[in-house]
Amino acid sequence: MGRTVSSFRMAEAQEASEWKTFRRSLAETDRAAFDEMLGSANLYASASSAAIRPSRFEGMTMAILFHHYKMLARTAGRVHEVRQARSRR
């Protein structure tokens, strides 16, 4: 049988664990943001698992990038709406 979502989630947890040294080297104020960023990969674990990439880091990276792209696109849409509303005044 192929990969399952639960095994990919375990692989993500292992990958995150391997970045602990990097996390510890960050300023304390940045660690929460780093944790949040890594956590966003879990939102797309099923898609990452289905992609069947040779490196678990590739799936996690794409998931994180996708999540941030969605947040940027949503923010850009809101900015556009605000600008339109202001120009109507």
Backbone as a printed PyTorch tensor [residue, N CA C, xyz], in Angstrom:
tensor([[[  0.8190,  -1.1960,   0.0000],
         [  0.0000,   0.0000,   0.0000],
         [  0.8550,   1.2490,   0.0000]],

        [[  0.3040,   2.3440,  -0.4870],
         [  1.0110,   3.6240,  -0.5530],
         [  1.0080,   4.3540,   0.7690]],

        [[  1.5020,   5.5520,   0.7100],
         [  1.5250,   6.4260,   1.8920],
         [  0.1270,   6.7590,   2.3490]],

        [[  0.0080,   6.9740,   3.6420],
         [ -1.2610,   7.4400,   4.1880],
         [ -1.0470,   8.8120,   4.7880]],

        [[ -2.1410,   9.5120,   5.0230],
         [ -2.0350,  10.8530,   5.5900],
         [ -1.3770,  10.8050,   6.9610]],

        [[ -1.7300,   9.8210,   7.7650],
         [ -1.1520,   9.7810,   9.1080],
         [  0.3580,   9.5980,   9.0590]],

        [[  0.8870,   8.7840,   8.1330],
         [  2.3280,   8.6150,   8.0800],
         [  3.0020,   9.8960,   7.5800]],

        [[  2.3340,  10.6300,   6.6870],
         [  2.9140,  11.8900,   6.2490],
         [  2.9110,  12.8900,   7.3930]],

        [[  1.8680,  12.8780,   8.1930],
         [  1.8380,  13.7670,   9.3600],
         [  2.9840,  13.4320,  10.3150]],

        [[  3.2600,  12.1550,  10.4750],
         [  4.3920,  11.7590,  11.3310],
         [  5.7120,  12.2080,  10.7080]],

        [[  5.8220,  12.1150,   9.3830],
         [  7.0370,  12.5740,   8.7000],
         [  7.1950,  14.0850,   8.8540]],

        [[  6.0800,  14.8190,   8.7960],
         [  6.1360,  16.2740,   9.0190],
         [  6.6360,  16.5870,  10.4160]],

        [[  6.1460,  15.8370,  11.3950],
         [  6.5730,  16.0630,  12.7770],
         [  8.0700,  15.7910,  12.9210]],

        [[  8.5560,  14.7480,  12.2560],
         [  9.9770,  14.4450,  12.3020],
         [ 10.7870,  15.5450,  11.6280]],

        [[ 10.3000,  16.0370,  10.4790],
         [ 10.9930,  17.1240,   9.7740],
         [ 11.0660,  18.3670,  10.6660]],

        [[  9.9510,  18.7040,  11.2870],
         [  9.9220,  19.8650,  12.1810],
         [ 10.9120,  19.6800,  13.3320]],

        [[ 10.9940,  18.4670,  13.8370],
         [ 11.9230,  18.1770,  14.9230],
         [ 13.3710,  18.3910,  14.4790]],

        [[ 13.6510,  18.0910,  13.2190],
         [ 15.0060,  18.2530,  12.7040],
         [ 15.3930,  19.7240,  12.5240]],

        [[ 14.4150,  20.6190,  12.5900],
         [ 14.6780,  22.0550,  12.4760],
         [ 14.7640,  22.7330,  13.8420]],

        [[ 14.8330,  21.9490,  14.9120],
         [ 14.8790,  22.5230,  16.2580],
         [ 16.0900,  23.4200,  16.4790]],

        [[ 17.2340,  23.0340,  15.9310],
         [ 18.4380,  23.8580,  16.1020],
         [ 18.2500,  25.2150,  15.4510]],

        [[ 17.6490,  25.2190,  14.2510],
         [ 17.3560,  26.4730,  13.5740],
         [ 16.4010,  27.3100,  14.4210]],

        [[ 15.3520,  26.6580,  14.9320],
         [ 14.3550,  27.3590,  15.7450],
         [ 15.0030,  27.9870,  16.9760]],

        [[ 15.8640,  27.2160,  17.6400],
         [ 16.5290,  27.7380,  18.8480],
         [ 17.4380,  28.9160,  18.5360]],

        [[ 17.9670,  28.9860,  17.3170],
         [ 18.8620,  30.0900,  16.9670],
         [ 18.1010,  31.3730,  16.6390]],

        [[ 16.7890,  31.2720,  16.4620],
         [ 15.9760,  32.4600,  16.1950],
         [ 15.7920,  33.2710,  17.4730]],

        [[ 15.5170,  34.5420,  17.2910],
         [ 15.1630,  35.3700,  18.4460],
         [ 13.8900,  34.8050,  19.0590]],

        [[ 13.7900,  34.9260,  20.3330],
         [ 12.6270,  34.3680,  21.0300],
         [ 11.3140,  34.8930,  20.4520]],

        [[ 11.3240,  36.1520,  20.0330],
         [ 10.1100,  36.7470,  19.4700],
         [  9.7470,  36.1480,  18.1090]],

        [[ 10.6930,  35.5290,  17.4210],
         [ 10.4370,  34.9360,  16.1070],
         [ 10.0260,  33.4720,  16.1690]],

        [[ 10.2380,  32.8220,  17.2830],
         [  9.9570,  31.3880,  17.3910],
         [  8.4880,  31.0540,  17.2080]],

        [[  7.6070,  31.8830,  17.7220],
         [  6.1710,  31.6230,  17.5600],
         [  5.7840,  31.6930,  16.0840]],

        [[  6.3430,  32.6530,  15.3660],
         [  6.0570,  32.7680,  13.9320],
         [  6.5820,  31.5410,  13.1870]],

        [[  7.7630,  31.0670,  13.5600],
         [  8.3270,  29.8660,  12.9370],
         [  7.4380,  28.6630,  13.1960]],

        [[  6.9880,  28.5060,  14.4390],
         [  6.0960,  27.3960,  14.7880],
         [  4.7930,  27.4740,  14.0010]],

        [[  4.2590,  28.6790,  13.8820],
         [  3.0190,  28.8720,  13.1310],
         [  3.2240,  28.5190,  11.6540]],

        [[  4.3670,  28.9260,  11.1070],
         [  4.6610,  28.6260,   9.7110],
         [  4.7350,  27.1190,   9.4940]],

        [[  5.4760,  26.4180,  10.3410],
         [  5.5590,  24.9670,  10.2030],
         [  4.1960,  24.3140,  10.4100]],

        [[  3.4270,  24.8600,  11.3150],
         [  2.0900,  24.3200,  11.5780],
         [  1.1580,  24.4550,  10.3910]],

        [[  1.3740,  25.4770,   9.5660],
         [  0.4980,  25.6580,   8.4040],
         [  0.6570,  24.5270,   7.3960]],

        [[  1.7800,  23.8260,   7.4340],
         [  1.9690,  22.6750,   6.5400],
         [  0.9520,  21.5760,   6.8450]],

        [[  0.5490,  21.4600,   8.1130],
         [ -0.4310,  20.4370,   8.5000],
         [ -1.7890,  20.6500,   7.8370]],

        [[ -2.0950,  21.8890,   7.4760],
         [ -3.3860,  22.1740,   6.8500],
         [ -3.5390,  21.4740,   5.5110]],

        [[ -2.4120,  21.1470,   4.8810],
         [ -2.4380,  20.5550,   3.5450],
         [ -1.7220,  19.2050,   3.5270]],

        [[ -1.7590,  18.4910,   4.6380],
         [ -1.0740,  17.2010,   4.7330],
         [ -1.6220,  16.2000,   3.7230]],

        [[ -2.9170,  16.2180,   3.4970],
         [ -3.4960,  15.2800,   2.5310],
         [ -2.9700,  15.5560,   1.1310]],

        [[ -2.9120,  16.8160,   0.7450],
         [ -2.4010,  17.1780,  -0.5790],
         [ -0.9140,  16.8530,  -0.6790]],

        [[ -0.1600,  17.1350,   0.3600],
         [  1.2680,  16.8290,   0.3570],
         [  1.5110,  15.3340,   0.2400]],

        [[  0.6960,  14.5690,   0.9360],
         [  0.8100,  13.1220,   0.8810],
         [  0.4780,  12.6020,  -0.5120]],

        [[ -0.5330,  13.1740,  -1.1360],
         [ -0.9490,  12.7360,  -2.4720],
         [  0.0790,  13.0980,  -3.5320]],

        [[  0.8810,  14.1240,  -3.2880],
         [  1.8680,  14.5640,  -4.2700],
         [  3.0160,  13.5610,  -4.4210]],

        [[  3.2520,  12.7470,  -3.4190],
         [  4.2930,  11.7200,  -3.4250],
         [  5.6180,  12.2700,  -3.9600]],

        [[  6.1840,  13.1770,  -3.2320],
         [  7.4780,  13.7750,  -3.5770],
         [  8.5870,  12.9680,  -2.9100]],

        [[  9.7890,  12.9690,  -3.4780],
         [ 10.8770,  12.1930,  -2.8860],
         [ 11.3330,  12.7120,  -1.5190]],

        [[ 11.0480,  13.9650,  -1.2290],
         [ 11.4650,  14.5550,   0.0430],
         [ 10.2350,  15.0890,   0.7730]],

        [[ 10.1130,  14.7410,   2.0260],
         [  8.9670,  15.2570,   2.8040],
         [  9.0370,  16.7740,   2.9000]],

        [[ 10.2750,  17.3160,   2.8710],
         [ 10.4400,  18.7580,   2.9560],
         [  9.8090,  19.4620,   1.7560]],

        [[  9.8550,  18.8480,   0.5850],
         [  9.2330,  19.4470,  -0.6020],
         [  7.7300,  19.6260,  -0.3970]],

        [[  7.0740,  18.6040,   0.0970],
         [  5.6340,  18.6910,   0.3470],
         [  5.3040,  19.7450,   1.3850]],

        [[  6.0910,  19.7800,   2.4350],
         [  5.8650,  20.7780,   3.4810],
         [  6.0940,  22.1870,   2.9460]],

        [[  7.1550,  22.3510,   2.1620],
         [  7.4710,  23.6710,   1.6190],
         [  6.3650,  24.1590,   0.7000]],

        [[  5.8750,  23.2850,  -0.1760],
         [  4.7910,  23.6760,  -1.0800],
         [  3.5380,  24.0180,  -0.2830]],

        [[  3.2450,  23.2540,   0.7510],
         [  2.0770,  23.5340,   1.5820],
         [  2.1960,  24.8990,   2.2550]],

        [[  3.3790,  25.1930,   2.7840],
         [  3.6050,  26.4840,   3.4440],
         [  3.4990,  27.6190,   2.4380]],

        [[  4.1360,  27.4420,   1.2770],
         [  4.0590,  28.4660,   0.2270],
         [  2.6200,  28.6940,  -0.2220]],

        [[  1.8890,  27.6080,  -0.4050],
         [  0.4980,  27.7190,  -0.8360],
         [ -0.3370,  28.4620,   0.1990]],

        [[ -0.1330,  28.1210,   1.4550],
         [ -0.8810,  28.7870,   2.5280],
         [ -0.5740,  30.2850,   2.5490]],

        [[  0.6940,  30.6390,   2.4150],
         [  1.0640,  32.0470,   2.4140],
         [  0.5570,  32.7570,   1.1620]],

        [[  0.5590,  32.0710,   0.0330],
         [  0.0010,  32.6530,  -1.1800],
         [ -1.4850,  32.9740,  -0.9790]],

        [[ -2.2230,  32.0300,  -0.3930],
         [ -3.6400,  32.2710,  -0.1420],
         [ -3.8480,  33.4670,   0.7790]],

        [[ -3.0170,  33.5750,   1.8140],
         [ -3.1470,  34.7080,   2.7410],
         [ -2.8330,  36.0220,   2.0340]],

        [[ -1.7980,  36.0420,   1.1910],
         [ -1.4510,  37.2580,   0.4510],
         [ -2.5510,  37.6320,  -0.5400]],

        [[ -3.0920,  36.6550,  -1.2420],
         [ -4.1600,  36.9260,  -2.2060],
         [ -5.3980,  37.4700,  -1.4900]],

        [[ -5.7250,  36.9030,  -0.3500],
         [ -6.8770,  37.3750,   0.4290],
         [ -6.6410,  38.8040,   0.9140]],

        [[ -5.4320,  39.0820,   1.3840],
         [ -5.0910,  40.4250,   1.8440],
         [ -5.1350,  41.4250,   0.6950]],

        [[ -4.6000,  41.0430,  -0.4580],
         [ -4.6310,  41.9280,  -1.6290],
         [ -6.0650,  42.2190,  -2.0440]],

        [[ -6.9400,  41.2240,  -1.9640],
         [ -8.3480,  41.4300,  -2.2730],
         [ -8.9980,  42.4130,  -1.3160]],

        [[ -8.6700,  42.2920,  -0.0410],
         [ -9.2270,  43.2100,   0.9560],
         [ -8.7220,  44.6370,   0.7350]],

        [[ -7.4370,  44.7770,   0.4120],
         [ -6.8750,  46.0990,   0.1320],
         [ -7.5920,  46.7090,  -1.0640]],

        [[ -7.8070,  45.9150,  -2.0920],
         [ -8.5110,  46.3870,  -3.2910],
         [ -9.9250,  46.8600,  -2.9370]],

        [[-10.6280,  46.0930,  -2.1150],
         [-11.9810,  46.4660,  -1.6940],
         [-11.9740,  47.7840,  -0.9350]],

        [[-11.0120,  47.9490,  -0.0210],
         [-10.9190,  49.1830,   0.7640],
         [-10.6400,  50.3680,  -0.1460]],

        [[ -9.7320,  50.1890,  -1.0940],
         [ -9.4270,  51.2760,  -2.0210],
         [-10.6250,  51.6370,  -2.8720]],

        [[-11.3900,  50.6590,  -3.3180],
         [-12.5910,  50.9310,  -4.0950],
         [-13.6150,  51.6740,  -3.2660]],

        [[-13.7850,  51.2570,  -2.0090],
         [-14.7430,  51.9080,  -1.1210],
         [-14.3340,  53.3520,  -0.8690]],

        [[-13.0650,  53.6170,  -0.7040],
         [-12.5780,  54.9810,  -0.4570],
         [-12.7500,  55.8610,  -1.7150]],

        [[-12.5570,  55.2600,  -2.8700],
         [-12.6750,  56.0590,  -4.1010],
         [-14.1310,  56.4060,  -4.4050]],

        [[-15.0770,  55.6670,  -3.8590],
         [-16.4980,  55.9480,  -4.0680],
         [-16.9900,  57.1020,  -3.1950]],

        [[-16.2410,  57.4310,  -2.1870],
         [-16.6610,  58.4750,  -1.2400],
         [-16.6020,  59.8160,  -1.8450]]])
